[in-house]
Amino acid sequence: MLEGFPPIARRSASVLVLGSMPGAASLAAGEYYAHPRNQFWRITGTLCGFDAAAPYRRRVAGLRAADVALWDVIRCCVRRGSLDAAIEPASVRVNDFQAFLVAHPHIAQIFFNGSQAEQVWRRHVAPGLSLRRELRLRRLPSTSPAHAALSYSGKLRAWRILRAR
């Protein structure tokens, strides 16, 4: 069973970006989006004003300073390799979003990094979520190198909504 990472967030976060589950390179490095061809840090660095090539701790600090929280929908699962398609559906266990969203009351927008994160959210999280506020949900194109149908500039254009608050 593969285990994901804890969230990156400060209490004042207003946006939450959700992936599905860290890939093999990320799990090995102990860092979100560690695959060198994943464009997550390049895109968020451009949008949030931090150096995407900086050490991991500084990139994380840049996200926090921009009030952007980061987590994955899946807490643990069985998967061979890194592709979302290889996740065994019956093994999926999701993170505790009820507690997280209560602890982060300013989060009003959730952006999914790709379709798998959104699908797992809608199937496993949304039905049991009970909040006293409305969340705006939006799927963005995956920053994964496996999603090569869209160029970096196309992904960056779509992700600009992250900063349009």
Protein Blocks (a to p, Z undefined) as FASTA:
>chain_A
ZZdddddddfklcbdcddfbdcfklmmnopahkbfkbcklmmmmmmnopafkbcfklmmm
mmmmnopacddfblbdcdehjbfklpcfklpccddfklmmmmmmmbmbdcdebjklmmmm
mmmmmmmpccfbdcdddddddfbfklmmbcfklmmmmmmmmmmZZ
